[in-house]
Amino acid sequence: MRAVDTNVLVRLLTRDDAGQSEAAERWVKTGAWVSTLALAETAWVLSSVYGRSPDEIASVIEILLTTRT
């Protein structure tokens, strides 16, 4: 299974660049492993760069944690 980094997670969650979002989708299509560090960094980026609220970030993390692949 492939591991994803913060950039891939941010592209998947924010959809702020169509080309990169599509590439990220292809990368995780067959499943992906997310490290604790990548998850923490993604939460920080969503908060500090994208202005997402704690509730929005918690919802995204919950989805990531309950998704098997």
C-alpha positions in Angstrom: 0.0 0.0 0.0 1.2 3.5 -0.8 1.9 6.1 1.8 0.6 9.6 1.3 2.2 12.9 2.4 0.6 16.1 3.5 0.5 17.6 0.0 -1.5 14.6 -1.3 -4.0 14.9 1.5 -4.4 18.6 1.2 -5.0 18.3 -2.6 -7.6 15.7 -2.0 -9.4 17.7 0.7 -9.2 21.2 -0.7 -9.6 20.5 -4.4 -7.7 23.8 -5.0 -5.9 22.6 -8.1 -7.7 20.4 -10.6 -4.6 18.8 -12.0 -3.0 18.0 -8.7 -6.3 16.8 -7.2 -6.7 14.4 -10.1 -3.1 13.2 -9.6 -3.7 12.7 -5.9 -6.9 10.7 -6.6 -5.0 8.4 -9.0 -2.2 8.0 -6.3 -4.7 6.8 -3.6 -7.1 4.9 -5.9 -5.9 1.5 -4.8 -5.5 2.5 -1.1 -3.1 4.6 0.9 -1.5 4.7 4.3 -1.5 8.0 6.2 1.1 8.6 8.9 0.3 10.4 12.1 2.7 13.1 11.1 1.0 13.6 7.7 -2.4 13.8 9.4 -1.2 16.3 12.0 0.5 18.5 9.3 -2.7 18.3 7.2 -4.7 19.6 10.1 -2.3 22.4 10.6 -2.4 23.4 6.9 -6.2 23.3 6.8 -6.3 25.6 9.9 -3.5 28.0 9.2 -3.6 28.3 5.4 -7.2 27.5 4.5 -8.9 28.9 7.6 -10.9 25.7 8.3 -12.6 25.5 11.6 -11.7 22.9 14.3 -15.1 21.2 13.6 -14.4 21.0 9.9 -11.0 19.6 10.5 -12.3 17.1 13.0 -14.9 15.9 10.5 -12.2 15.4 7.8 -10.0 13.5 10.2 -12.9 11.3 11.3 -13.6 10.4 7.7 -9.9 9.6 7.1 -9.7 7.5 10.2 -12.8 5.5 9.4 -12.0 4.8 5.7 -10.4 1.5 5.3 -8.4 2.1 2.1 
